[in-house]
Every structure is written in C-alpha cells, then in structure tokens.
Amino acid sequence: MGRDLVKDFEFVNETHRLMRDEGILLVAADKDGKPNAMTIGWGLVGTIWRKPFFTVAVRLSRYTHKLMEESGTFTVCLPAKGMEEILDVCGTKSGRDMDKFKELGLTAKKGLQVDAPYIAECPVHYECRVAYKVELKPGQLIEELEEDAYPKGNYHVLYFGQILGVYARNDAAEKLS
C-alpha cells in the first residue's frame, strides 16, 4: 500500500496519544543498513529553529543509541491496532540479542528522505535527521524528575530530529483508532 506525504503535524494528536498510552516505534539502522526498532513513550513533536522537529529520548545503554550515533537519521512509526506484542518485544528486548524485524515479521522499507528505514506495517511514519543532540547529566534536572526518571543513573540523550517528511497510508486514520 502506498504512502502520501502529509502535513508535518497532521497526526500530532494521534502521535501524542499513542506515545502516552501504548508507545510508538523509533527505528534506526547500523552503518550496514540493518534496522532496529525500539518502543518509546517519551518524545516531543513541535517547532524549534522555525522548523518541525521530533525530539526523542534514548538511554545511553540502549543498542538504538549506538545506531543513532552511527546514522544521524531515524524514523518514528505509529503502530496500527493489533501491534501490541510488537510494542512489547521492541520495548523489552535488545537488538544486540535479536533481529527484531526478522523475529516479529516486520518489513523494513527505506525512508523516502532519510537512510533510516520505516516499518511498512505502521500506517504513519516520520522521517527525521538529527540536527542537535544533548546528553543529560546528573544534577541538570529538578530533584523530583531526576529521582523518578534516573534513580540508577542511565541517562538519556535527547535527539532533536528535524522532520523532513511525514508519510501516511490512506487507511491511516482507521488503522490508528
């Protein structure tokens, strides 16, 4: 099924709802093009530097962090109804230990504007290039947030991804509801 370029913020409400309630999928690939997907529940879609951005948080310990550092591009894919098991596996298993695409029967398609692939089974995806990144460090957050999010350290890197395109299948609204 084909995909159409849509407005940058056309699916922002669905993106925030899914991210908050179920999770969405961050996809990056290694230097040889092998993809990995990771479930994320933290991120921001908005405007900075007069451009549309998707900011994602990836812990330093995650395999995806290595891929993000190698590639400089990523996609964020909104899962369709019925992809709960995929979200669970991608949120609990490491790509260091398994090929998630192969094991879960996911189809990686090359991005239209970035090298990072997207998941064909997801009805909407964002294509982003890293424009800026910042590593969170101890003592930078207010105490309440630091104690809640980082009781054992293992901080995030925030990747500010300029949205180069948002693509949706024509059945996206139906598949996401």
KOLRO-985010 format. One record per residue (C-alpha): x, y negated, z; residue in one letter; residue number from 0. Coordinates in steps of 0.2 Angstrom, whole numbers, m for minus. Each point is the difference from the previous one (the first is absolute). Layout:
// residues N
east=X north=Y up=Z aa=a i=NUM
...
This chain:
// residues 177
east=0 north=0 up=0 aa=m i=0
east=7 north=m17 up=m5 aa=g i=1
east=3 north=m15 up=11 aa=r i=2
east=m3 north=m18 up=m2 aa=d i=3
east=10 north=m15 up=7 aa=l i=4
east=m12 north=m8 up=12 aa=v i=5
east=2 north=m16 up=10 aa=k i=6
east=13 north=0 up=14 aa=d i=7
east=m12 north=m1 up=14 aa=f i=8
east=m15 north=9 up=m8 aa=e i=9
east=2 north=15 up=12 aa=f i=10
east=7 north=m9 up=15 aa=v i=11
east=m15 north=4 up=12 aa=n i=12
east=0 north=18 up=m5 aa=e i=13
east=19 north=0 up=3 aa=t i=14
east=m1 north=m7 up=17 aa=h i=15
east=m15 north=11 up=5 aa=r i=16
east=10 north=16 up=m6 aa=l i=17
east=16 north=m6 up=8 aa=m i=18
east=m9 north=m3 up=17 aa=r i=19
east=m11 north=15 up=0 aa=d i=20
east=8 north=15 up=m9 aa=e i=21
east=17 north=m6 up=m8 aa=g i=22
east=6 north=m3 up=m17 aa=i i=23
east=15 north=7 up=m10 aa=l i=24
east=17 north=m9 up=m2 aa=l i=25
east=9 north=8 up=m15 aa=v i=26
east=19 north=m2 up=m4 aa=a i=27
east=12 north=10 up=m10 aa=a i=28
east=19 north=5 up=2 aa=d i=29
east=13 north=m6 up=m13 aa=k i=30
east=m4 north=16 up=m10 aa=d i=31
east=m19 north=m4 up=0 aa=g i=32
east=m6 north=13 up=12 aa=k i=33
east=m15 north=m7 up=9 aa=p i=34
east=m5 north=0 up=18 aa=n i=35
east=m16 north=m6 up=8 aa=a i=36
east=m3 north=m6 up=18 aa=m i=37
east=m16 north=m4 up=9 aa=t i=38
east=0 north=m18 up=6 aa=i i=39
east=m12 north=m9 up=12 aa=g i=40
east=9 north=m17 up=2 aa=w i=41
east=2 north=m12 up=m14 aa=g i=42
east=m6 north=m17 up=m7 aa=l i=43
east=m7 north=m6 up=m16 aa=v i=44
east=1 north=m19 up=m3 aa=g i=45
east=9 north=m14 up=m8 aa=t i=46
east=17 north=m6 up=4 aa=i i=47
east=13 north=m11 up=m10 aa=w i=48
east=m16 north=m3 up=m11 aa=r i=49
east=0 north=18 up=m6 aa=k i=50
east=m11 north=15 up=5 aa=p i=51
east=9 north=12 up=12 aa=f i=52
east=m2 north=17 up=8 aa=f i=53
east=10 north=1 up=16 aa=t i=54
east=3 north=17 up=7 aa=v i=55
east=9 north=6 up=16 aa=a i=56
east=12 north=15 up=m2 aa=v i=57
east=9 north=7 up=15 aa=r i=58
east=19 north=2 up=m2 aa=l i=59
east=m1 north=18 up=4 aa=s i=60
east=m12 north=4 up=m14 aa=r i=61
east=6 north=9 up=m16 aa=y i=62
east=m11 north=m14 up=m10 aa=t i=63
east=12 north=m13 up=8 aa=h i=64
east=15 north=8 up=m10 aa=k i=65
east=m10 north=0 up=m16 aa=l i=66
east=m6 north=m18 up=2 aa=m i=67
east=18 north=m5 up=3 aa=e i=68
east=5 north=9 up=m16 aa=e i=69
east=m14 north=m5 up=m12 aa=s i=70
east=m5 north=m18 up=5 aa=g i=71
east=m18 north=4 up=m7 aa=t i=72
east=m15 north=9 up=7 aa=f i=73
east=m18 north=4 up=m3 aa=t i=74
east=m15 north=0 up=13 aa=v i=75
east=m14 north=12 up=m5 aa=c i=76
east=m17 north=m1 up=7 aa=l i=77
east=m6 north=18 up=3 aa=p i=78
east=m17 north=6 up=m6 aa=a i=79
east=m13 north=9 up=11 aa=k i=80
east=5 north=17 up=4 aa=g i=81
east=19 north=m3 up=1 aa=m i=82
east=1 north=1 up=19 aa=e i=83
east=11 north=15 up=0 aa=e i=84
east=12 north=m9 up=m12 aa=i i=85
east=0 north=m15 up=12 aa=l i=86
east=3 north=12 up=15 aa=d i=87
east=15 north=9 up=m8 aa=v i=88
east=8 north=m16 up=m7 aa=c i=89
east=m1 north=m8 up=17 aa=g i=90
east=7 north=15 up=10 aa=t i=91
east=12 north=9 up=m12 aa=k i=92
east=17 north=m7 up=m6 aa=s i=93
east=5 north=0 up=m19 aa=g i=94
east=17 north=5 up=7 aa=r i=95
east=m8 north=17 up=3 aa=d i=96
east=m12 north=2 up=m13 aa=m i=97
east=m6 north=m5 up=m18 aa=d i=98
east=m16 north=m8 up=5 aa=k i=99
east=m6 north=m2 up=m18 aa=f i=100
east=3 north=18 up=m4 aa=k i=101
east=m7 north=7 up=16 aa=e i=102
east=m16 north=m11 up=0 aa=l i=103
east=m2 north=1 up=m19 aa=g i=104
east=1 north=m18 up=m3 aa=l i=105
east=4 north=m8 up=m17 aa=t i=106
east=14 north=m13 up=0 aa=a i=107
east=m2 north=m13 up=m15 aa=k i=108
east=13 north=m13 up=m4 aa=k i=109
east=m5 north=m17 up=5 aa=g i=110
east=m5 north=m12 up=m14 aa=l i=111
east=11 north=m14 up=7 aa=q i=112
east=11 north=8 up=12 aa=v i=113
east=11 north=16 up=1 aa=d i=114
east=m9 north=6 up=15 aa=a i=115
east=m14 north=13 up=m4 aa=p i=116
east=m18 north=0 up=5 aa=y i=117
east=m11 north=14 up=5 aa=i i=118
east=m12 north=3 up=m15 aa=a i=119
east=m13 north=8 up=12 aa=e i=120
east=m2 north=m17 up=9 aa=c i=121
east=m12 north=m12 up=m9 aa=p i=122
east=9 north=m16 up=4 aa=v i=123
east=18 north=m4 up=2 aa=h i=124
east=11 north=m15 up=2 aa=y i=125
east=17 north=m2 up=m8 aa=e i=126
east=13 north=m10 up=10 aa=c i=127
east=18 north=m5 up=m1 aa=r i=128
east=9 north=m4 up=16 aa=v i=129
east=4 north=m19 up=0 aa=a i=130
east=5 north=m1 up=19 aa=y i=131
east=3 north=12 up=14 aa=k i=132
east=3 north=m2 up=19 aa=v i=133
east=5 north=12 up=13 aa=e i=134
east=m9 north=m2 up=16 aa=l i=135
east=11 north=0 up=15 aa=k i=136
east=m2 north=2 up=19 aa=p i=137
east=m6 north=m16 up=9 aa=g i=138
east=m8 north=m8 up=m16 aa=q i=139
east=m18 north=4 up=4 aa=l i=140
east=m10 north=m5 up=15 aa=i i=141
east=2 north=13 up=14 aa=e i=142
east=m18 north=7 up=m2 aa=e i=143
east=2 north=4 up=m18 aa=l i=144
east=18 north=7 up=2 aa=e i=145
east=m5 north=11 up=15 aa=e i=146
east=m15 north=7 up=m11 aa=d i=147
east=8 north=2 up=m17 aa=a i=148
east=18 north=4 up=5 aa=y i=149
east=1 north=8 up=17 aa=p i=150
east=15 north=11 up=m6 aa=k i=151
east=7 north=m12 up=m12 aa=g i=152
east=m1 north=6 up=m18 aa=n i=153
east=m4 north=m17 up=m8 aa=y i=154
east=m7 north=m4 up=m17 aa=h i=155
east=6 north=m9 up=m15 aa=v i=156
east=m13 north=m11 up=m7 aa=l i=157
east=1 north=0 up=m19 aa=y i=158
east=m8 north=m15 up=m9 aa=f i=159
east=m6 north=8 up=m16 aa=g i=160
east=m5 north=m13 up=m14 aa=q i=161
east=m15 north=7 up=m8 aa=i i=162
east=3 north=2 up=m18 aa=l i=163
east=m16 north=8 up=m5 aa=g i=164
east=m15 north=9 up=8 aa=v i=165
east=m8 north=14 up=m10 aa=y i=166
east=m17 north=9 up=2 aa=a i=167
east=m9 north=14 up=m8 aa=r i=168
east=m17 north=m5 up=m6 aa=n i=169
east=m8 north=11 up=14 aa=d i=170
east=11 north=m8 up=13 aa=a i=171
east=m15 north=m8 up=10 aa=a i=172
east=m9 north=17 up=1 aa=e i=173
east=15 north=10 up=4 aa=k i=174
east=5 north=m11 up=15 aa=l i=175
east=m17 north=m2 up=8 aa=s i=176
